[in-house]
């Protein structure tokens, strides 16, 4: 059985205030051209997406340059609900309840996905602190994901978690959903981004096997 952890992309998709809203334009029609097509205008950091090092690291790898092995493998989902700033201790305690193995990916279940339709989903989102990011880096995780729009807490101005993970070439997936269904479990995941040349991010369809 497969479980989709991705959000859709539509003109109602939430984006950060610096980013343009998604626009989807019908380009050709069956009645006129005999086929249908659309033009999509959107930021690469939209909906469920993966951040590449180039997002914060000057001269860092772009999404098309990341090793494809990063986007397939096993993942454990940590239960870190009811915390706004997720600390190293929170991560250590949560990961001890899983079957994490060196080189696995780690998803962080904050419960924030339930706020997706609220105004505070982006403006008050939870994230991990510097020490938690360093801990995940030192564990040699292959990828980190979160059911929040940012790996850093909303009020962060230094974006430490982004910088620490991306400096280590650990991709970050944001805006996951349905993590409640795989909490504390180790499952196989697939999360391939589009091969967007010279881009700092890409939408990604994240699927796990149950």
C-alpha distance (Angstrom), angle and dihedral (degrees) to the residues before:
residue distance angle dihedral
X1 . . .
X2 3.79 . .
X3 3.81 126.6 .
X4 3.80 122.8 -159.8
X5 3.81 114.2 -140.1
X6 3.82 94.4 179.5
X7 3.78 133.0 102.8
X8 3.77 121.7 -135.9
X9 3.80 125.0 -109.0
X10 3.78 115.4 -124.6
X11 3.77 140.2 137.8
X12 3.81 88.2 -87.2
X13 3.83 93.9 55.1
X14 3.80 111.5 127.6
X15 3.80 117.0 -116.5
X16 3.80 135.4 179.6
X17 3.79 114.6 -89.7
X18 3.82 92.2 -107.7
X19 3.80 92.2 56.7
X20 3.81 130.0 79.5
X21 3.77 118.7 -112.2
X22 3.77 118.0 -106.2
X23 3.79 114.8 -91.9
X24 3.81 122.3 -168.2
X25 3.80 116.1 -169.2
X26 3.77 124.8 -169.2
X27 3.81 103.8 -126.3
X28 3.79 105.6 177.7
X29 3.81 131.7 17.3
X30 3.78 134.7 -149.2
X31 3.80 90.5 -130.1
X32 3.81 93.9 53.5
X33 3.81 108.2 25.1
X34 3.78 103.1 19.4
X35 3.80 92.6 -116.8
X36 3.78 139.5 57.6
X37 3.83 129.3 -122.9
X38 3.79 138.8 158.6
X39 3.78 138.7 -148.2
X40 3.81 115.3 -140.1
X41 3.81 123.7 -158.6
X42 3.79 112.2 -168.4
X43 3.78 145.3 129.8
X44 3.81 115.7 -98.7
X45 3.83 88.4 -123.6
X46 3.79 94.0 67.9
X47 3.79 133.8 131.6
X48 3.83 112.3 -30.5
X49 3.79 101.3 -0.4
X50 3.78 142.7 152.8
X51 3.81 123.7 -121.7
X52 3.79 116.1 -142.8
X53 3.83 122.6 -155.2
X54 3.82 91.0 -98.9
X55 3.83 88.2 70.0
X56 3.82 90.5 77.9
X57 3.80 106.4 -2.1
X58 3.80 116.6 79.7
X59 3.80 108.7 -127.9
X60 3.81 88.9 6.8
X61 3.78 121.3 146.5
X62 3.77 117.3 -75.3
X63 3.78 121.4 -134.8
X64 3.81 93.6 -94.9
X65 3.81 90.6 53.9
X66 3.81 97.2 55.7
X67 3.79 118.2 107.6
X68 3.80 109.2 -96.3
X69 3.83 88.7 -137.8
X70 3.81 88.4 72.2
X71 3.77 89.7 70.7
X72 3.77 100.8 55.0
X73 3.79 130.7 50.3
X74 3.79 138.7 67.8
X75 3.78 127.8 -33.3
X76 3.79 136.1 -169.5
X77 3.80 120.2 -152.9
X78 3.80 116.2 -141.2
X79 3.79 122.0 -149.0
X80 3.81 105.1 -132.6
X81 3.79 98.8 149.6
X82 3.81 124.8 153.6
X83 3.80 94.2 30.6
X84 3.78 125.2 110.9
X85 3.79 97.0 -171.4
X86 3.79 108.1 34.4
X87 3.80 110.9 -148.9
X88 3.79 134.4 -157.8
X89 3.79 89.6 -103.6
X90 3.81 90.4 53.6
X91 3.80 90.4 52.4
X92 3.82 93.8 44.2
X93 3.81 92.0 51.6
X94 3.79 93.1 44.9
X95 3.79 95.6 47.5
X96 3.81 90.9 49.8
X97 3.81 87.0 66.3
X98 3.80 92.3 58.7
X99 3.78 138.3 66.0
X100 3.80 93.1 -113.1
X101 3.79 114.2 171.5
X102 3.78 126.1 -167.4
X103 3.78 109.9 -85.1
X104 3.80 96.5 24.4
X105 3.78 121.4 130.0
X106 3.81 119.2 -113.8
X107 3.81 126.7 -141.7
X108 3.81 119.9 -166.4
X109 3.79 116.6 -141.8
X110 3.80 107.0 -157.0
X111 3.79 97.7 157.8
X112 3.80 88.6 -123.7
X113 3.81 91.9 122.9
X114 3.80 86.3 79.3
X115 3.82 87.7 66.7
X116 3.79 93.5 56.9
X117 3.81 94.8 113.4
X118 3.81 93.9 47.0
X119 3.80 128.6 94.6
X120 3.81 90.7 -121.6
X121 3.80 95.8 57.0
X122 3.80 91.2 101.2
X123 3.79 102.7 19.4
X124 3.82 96.5 54.6
X125 3.79 104.0 25.6
X126 3.83 122.6 149.5
X127 3.79 124.7 -122.3
X128 3.79 143.9 161.1
X129 3.78 127.2 -79.9
X130 3.79 128.1 -126.5
X131 3.80 95.5 -91.9
X132 3.79 92.7 50.1
X133 3.79 90.3 51.4
X134 3.81 90.9 49.3
X135 3.81 90.0 49.8
X136 3.81 92.3 52.6
X137 3.79 90.1 47.0
X138 3.81 91.2 51.0
X139 3.81 90.4 49.8
X140 3.81 85.9 60.9
X141 3.79 94.4 -127.7
X142 3.81 111.9 179.9
X143 3.81 96.1 -141.5
X144 3.82 139.3 -0.4
X145 3.80 126.5 -146.9
X146 3.81 134.6 -178.3
X147 3.82 137.6 -172.2
X148 3.81 89.7 -130.5
X149 3.82 129.1 84.7
X150 3.81 91.1 -112.1
X151 3.79 137.6 29.5
X152 3.83 86.6 -140.5
X153 3.81 121.7 66.2
X154 3.81 113.4 -97.1
X155 3.81 94.7 -107.2
X156 3.80 94.8 53.6
X157 3.80 115.2 121.0
X158 3.81 96.6 175.1
X159 3.83 98.5 49.2
X160 3.79 92.1 -145.7
X161 3.80 96.0 168.3
X162 3.78 92.5 52.3
X163 3.79 92.5 48.4
X164 3.81 96.5 45.9
X165 3.79 95.3 48.9
X166 3.79 96.5 39.6
X167 3.83 92.5 46.8
X168 3.81 85.2 58.7
X169 3.83 89.1 49.0
X170 3.80 91.8 -114.6
X171 3.83 107.3 147.2
X172 3.80 118.5 -133.9
X173 3.80 124.1 -142.6
X174 3.80 116.5 -160.0
X175 3.81 134.5 -172.9
X176 3.79 96.8 35.5
X177 3.80 120.4 163.9
X178 3.83 138.7 -167.7
X179 3.80 92.4 41.5
X180 3.81 89.2 135.7
X181 3.80 87.3 75.6
X182 3.81 94.4 60.8
X183 3.82 103.7 34.7
X184 3.81 113.0 151.1
X185 3.79 90.6 1.0
X186 3.79 129.7 121.5
X187 3.78 110.2 -139.3
X188 3.79 139.3 158.2
X189 3.80 115.9 -96.8
X190 3.79 137.9 -166.5
X191 3.81 119.3 -162.3
X192 3.78 110.7 160.4
X193 3.81 117.5 173.7
X194 3.78 125.0 -151.0
X195 3.79 112.8 -90.7
X196 3.81 94.0 -111.9
X197 3.80 108.6 173.0
X198 3.80 115.8 -128.0
X199 3.83 93.5 -5.7
X200 3.80 127.6 136.9
X201 3.80 95.3 -142.0
X202 3.78 145.8 5.6
X203 3.79 137.4 -158.8
X204 3.80 108.6 -103.8
X205 3.79 135.3 -161.2
X206 3.80 107.1 -138.7
X207 3.80 116.8 -160.1
X208 3.81 130.4 173.3
X209 3.79 131.4 -166.8
X210 3.79 115.4 -125.9
